């Protein structure tokens, strides 16, 4: 079991945001299907954008929350991107939440 998944860009990989979001959605789907979900999913920088603006990623994160995983969105990043009023999943977090996730035993950084 993963302890944390950290997303700092719009999806997975570099290049196309659309492709990155599709890849992230597939990753999250597999976490749900394989019962291999993390305790925490942490989004910062452009990661908050994909968590809130991509419908499929947002839906999957809400499902992960229902299954008991925590979702954190960087508050500073939400303000910077003008997304504070668009939070539909997770909790507004801080750099302390990012650091705590990075210090966990098993971390997938996407």
ROPA-915561 format. One line per field, with one value per residue (C-alpha): residue number from 1; x, y, z. Coordinates in nm, 4 decimals, always signed. Example, Ala and Ser with C-alpha at 12.3 -4.5 7.8 and 13.67 -1.06 7.14 Angstrom:
residues 2
nr <- [1,2]
X <- [+1.2300,+1.3670]
Y <- [-0.4500,-0.1060]
Z <- [+0.7800,+0.7140]
end
This chain:
residues 110
nr <- [1,2,3,4,5,6,7,8,9,10,11,12,13,14,15,16,17,18,19,20,21,22,23,24,25,26,27,28,29,30,31,32,33,34,35,36,37,38,39,40,41,42,43,44,45,46,47,48,49,50,51,52,53,54,55,56,57,58,59,60,61,62,63,64,65,66,67,68,69,70,71,72,73,74,75,76,77,78,79,80,81,82,83,84,85,86,87,88,89,90,91,92,93,94,95,96,97,98,99,100,101,102,103,104,105,106,107,108,109,110]
X <- [+0.0000,+0.1205,+0.1259,+0.1026,+0.0676,+0.1959,+0.0972,+0.2698,+0.1770,-0.1329,-0.1506,+0.1369,+0.4472,+0.5580,+0.3998,+0.0304,-0.1945,-0.4772,-0.2674,-0.1270,-0.4801,-0.5816,-0.2775,-0.3497,-0.7131,-0.5972,-0.3508,-0.6252,-0.8663,-0.6131,-0.5690,-0.9432,-0.9734,-0.6706,-0.7494,-0.3991,-0.4905,-0.2790,-0.3643,-0.3079,-0.3297,-0.1582,-0.1840,+0.0267,+0.1332,-0.0504,-0.1637,-0.4497,-0.5718,-0.6043,-0.7693,-1.0404,-1.0707,-1.0499,-1.3912,-1.2655,-0.9776,-1.2120,-1.4674,-1.2013,-1.0633,-1.4130,-1.4432,-1.1067,-1.2245,-1.5369,-1.3098,-1.1185,-0.8229,-0.7475,-0.7082,-0.5165,-0.5018,-0.2338,-0.4065,-0.1380,-0.1719,-0.5514,-0.5225,-0.2508,-0.4627,-0.7926,-0.9445,-1.0291,-1.4009,-1.3975,-1.2965,-1.5249,-1.2954,-1.0462,-0.9317,-0.7330,-0.3859,-0.0542,+0.3138,+0.3184,+0.0826,+0.3090,+0.6164,+0.4414,+0.3432,+0.6979,+0.8307,+0.6045,+0.7479,+0.6128,+0.5464,+0.4610,+0.5545,+0.3769]
Y <- [+0.0000,+0.3457,+0.5999,+0.9046,+1.0152,+1.3635,+1.5513,+1.8797,+1.9214,+1.9009,+1.5215,+1.2829,+1.3455,+1.6466,+1.7733,+1.7637,+1.8594,+1.6613,+1.3454,+1.4058,+1.4256,+1.1036,+0.9235,+1.0475,+0.9364,+0.5886,+0.5785,+0.6769,+0.4243,+0.1481,+0.2571,+0.2099,-0.1129,-0.2825,-0.1632,-0.0122,+0.3358,+0.5740,+0.7182,+1.0671,+1.2279,+1.5658,+1.8232,+2.1371,+2.3825,+2.2943,+1.9710,+2.1622,+2.2561,+1.8967,+1.7939,+2.0564,+2.1282,+1.7814,+1.6191,+1.2590,+1.3214,+1.5153,+1.2316,+0.9709,+1.1782,+1.2068,+0.8282,+0.7820,+1.0099,+0.7971,+0.4935,+0.6576,+0.8325,+1.1947,+1.4512,+1.7729,+2.0773,+2.3422,+2.6566,+2.8917,+2.7303,+2.7588,+3.1320,+3.1801,+3.0132,+3.1712,+2.8337,+2.8777,+2.9012,+2.5946,+2.3296,+2.0270,+1.7617,+1.7361,+1.9757,+2.2920,+2.2068,+2.3792,+2.3176,+2.1177,+1.8647,+1.8419,+1.7922,+1.5313,+1.3338,+1.3535,+1.2069,+0.9004,+0.5523,+0.4914,+0.7880,+0.8006,+1.1398,+1.1957]
Z <- [+0.0000,-0.0891,+0.1897,-0.0386,-0.3971,-0.4776,-0.7939,-0.8764,-1.2437,-1.4604,-1.4712,-1.5278,-1.7350,-1.9349,-2.2525,-2.3290,-2.0357,-2.1934,-2.2128,-1.8641,-1.7222,-1.9011,-1.7629,-1.4111,-1.4406,-1.5417,-1.2505,-1.0036,-1.1586,-1.1042,-0.7431,-0.6971,-0.8983,-0.7443,-0.3922,-0.3883,-0.2815,-0.0838,+0.2552,+0.1105,-0.2310,-0.2233,-0.5031,-0.5305,-0.8007,-1.1267,-0.9615,-0.7981,-1.1459,-1.2659,-0.9374,-0.9773,-1.3502,-1.5042,-1.4542,-1.4595,-1.2175,-0.9877,-0.9920,-0.9135,-0.6264,-0.4774,-0.5041,-0.3325,-0.0515,-0.0098,+0.0188,+0.3040,+0.1403,+0.2263,-0.0523,+0.0137,-0.2132,-0.1538,-0.0269,-0.1588,-0.5023,-0.4970,-0.4295,-0.6930,-0.9627,-0.8510,-0.7637,-0.3947,-0.4697,-0.6977,-0.4422,-0.4869,-0.3457,-0.0640,+0.2011,+0.1651,+0.2881,+0.3384,+0.2762,+0.5984,+0.4362,+0.1303,+0.3496,+0.5648,+0.2536,+0.1165,+0.4417,+0.4361,+0.3839,+0.0340,-0.1893,-0.5586,-0.7023,-1.0314]
end
